[in-house]
Each structure stands twice: as C-alpha cells, then as structure tokens.
Amino acid sequence: MKKIFKLSFVFIFAILVSACGNNFSDNALITMGNQEVTYDDVFNQARIDSQGQGYFSLIDSVLLEENYSYENNERVREATDSAVSSNLGINPGLMQQFNATDNLDLARKSGMLLNAQRQAFIRDYFEKNILQESTLHQLYDARDGELISFNKIELDETLFDNDPERLAAAVTSIKEQLASATPENVRGIFDTLANQYPGDGNNIENGFQESVEVTSLPSQVLEALENLQTGEFTTEPVQVDGTYYFLFKSVDDIRQSFDARREALTDTAFANATQENPWLSDFILYQLRREANIEFKDDSSRIVFEQAMNNIRNSYNETVANLQGGN
C-alpha cells in the first residue's frame, strides 16, 4: 500500500487554489483520507494470496469453454444444474449474494460452472490417456458395482437377544413353513416371514433386497443365488459365520454385458485412481495448461504461476513414487 506522508508546497498551493480535495493517482482504487490503495496493490496482493489459483481459474475457464461449454457438453450441463439446485436448496440467497440474473449466471459467478467443466475434462482425459482396458476387464470380472435383486430372510443371534436356542427354533420354524411352499405361494410366505422377523433396525433387512452390490454379499450367499433359477428358493439355510440366510430368487438375474457396464466401470476406475493419488485431478489440469503454451507479459505473475504448477507436478510425482515403492 502506498502512503502519502508529505505534500510539496506546490501541491498544497494547487489544492488551495483549485479548492479541490486530495489529489489521488489515476490508479487509485480505494481512498482513505490522504492515503490510497491502487489497482496494482490489489492485483499484487491477489497474486500473492491466491498462490496461482487465481491464474488457474482464469486460464482454465478460457481453455475449457470451447469444448466444455454449458451449451454443448451434456456432462457439464447436468453437473452444473445439479450443483446449482443443491446449493440454492441450502442457501436460497445465493442469487442475491452473487447478483446473478439466472441459474447459469450464478454458476459462472460462483465457480460452479468452472468446477463442472474441470471435472468433465478430467474424466475425459483420464479415460483417453490414462485408463487401461485391462483395468476395466478386471473390474468387470470382479463384478465391481454389479447389482442383484432377491428376497431374503436373514437370522442371527442379535434378533433373539443372543439366545442360540431361540435362534435355532426360529430356523426350524422357517424350514417347516418353506417345506410346503410352492412356486405360486412362496412369495407370500417370504413376505410373511419378513414381517415376522423384521430385523433389529440396524444391520438386518429382511424382505425384498433391490439392487444390492454383488461384491457386498458373502460368497456363500452369492453362490447359492447363482445356483437358483428364477422362482426357486432355498429350503435349507445358507450359514455364514453363525448367520442363517433363506433366499428366494424372485426376479431374473441377467448379468449386463461388459459394453453395457463400460461407463459405470470407467467411473469406478476413475474414483479408484483419484483416491489412490489425490493429485491426479490436479495433474490432469496441469497437463491442460502445459499444452496451451501459456505466456505471461509480467515476470512476477509468471513466477507465481510456475511455482504453483511445479508444486502440482512435484506432489503428483512424489505420490506416484511412493505408490510404486510400496508395491
């Protein structure tokens, strides 16, 4: 901040003659008595405070606008609309706070649009330049994210105050009821049993299980389900570590093809990669800027920008090295 402590005789005379107030520089943005804050002061302070992030935001918004605009990119549009709706739901006053004319204007002024554009670019870059086809096939073979639906009666000691005899009696009762079940009435029997043994409200959920993650199921339960045809059920319980499962395959279990699940598998691979290396997203944006041949007219700005860029590169490389060293 520049402070004016002394006024020359000529300057004082000029003020007196002209009957004007303090004569500030043309570059003054804020005045306080005979002191001022200039546009340069504000710019220099912002450059220091942002540690390069301000440049990143300005540069990225320009570089991404052509291929990742709100108008021409569905992923950007959906993410932006979702973010705006969510934030307005939490704080309806955002429109006034940012002096926005509509939702898109709010998204631009608040940074929600830029965030959506960045995320869309990062996801595309990952898929095109980093993701290996073998990774997707590994996830598919491991059935990661695959869903299955079925009816279930699950019993363990928590339902019976940790009384093994009461648990055994319940298992016997269910077996007897299912012994007379037919394809026509088995669904009703399972519904009745689910109401009879509703669970403890925390970790037992009897009844119809819709869209359950395959990988979350005990292997014995999954195997039993895969050995059942639609409409079939287990007359003997599947035992897993003291828990008893009675299963009814009430709906068709049609496994989706690899191509049908490719998008979801890519999302999972991306989530896994960014969790493993938290600097991955920053490094992908680093590549965006590096390939743009950015030049600065101002050396001070260039130095701040380069320092911030180097920090991203070094942090990413250091994480990669640590991961490789741990393998």
C-alpha angles and dihedrals in degrees: 000000000000116000124196108215101159133044121197121233090247092052092049090048091051091052092049093048096046093041088222130140126246114327107231128187120268088245094060116125100169128026129197113180104300093344129089144192113213131210087249090055091053092046093049093047092048090050091054096042096048094050089211097315092108091057091046092055094048094045096044093049090056096042094048100042097085099054100019104043122143090245100051106031118071095195091053092046094050094046092047094048091048093049093048093048092048095047094045088051089057097038115018090181094070093098091059093039092058094032088236124174097205142350095280092049088051090050091052096046096043097046095245091118093050091049090053091048092050093049092049092050093046091051093049093046091050092051095047102039111020112025116095120215089225090061091059092049091049090053091047093049090048087052090233110181093003114143133215134182128207145135119266142184109194121186131182138151094274088072092056104041090263090296109146093195093055090047092051091049091052092050091051092049092052092048091052093050093048092047090075096039120122131194087260098054105025093095091056091047091052091049090051092048092047089056091045092052104028096163133242096290094248115063106356117081113173124185129044113000110203124197098351118179107253091216090056092062123092108255091241091056093048092048091050092050092050090052091056125085120219108284094024126114141188116261091188120053122251106233121213118172095324095320120113122214127193110191135198120185096214098166135039114274103212113171113221118237123253091253092051091053097039096103093049091046090051090052089052092047090050092049090049093049095049091047091051093048112024089190094060096094092047090049092052089054087046087059090050091056095041091055091051095071092230116196129187126211089201118065094205091056091046092052093051090047094048093047091053091047092049090051090057093047094046094046092049093048092046091053091048091050091050091050092050091046090053093054 
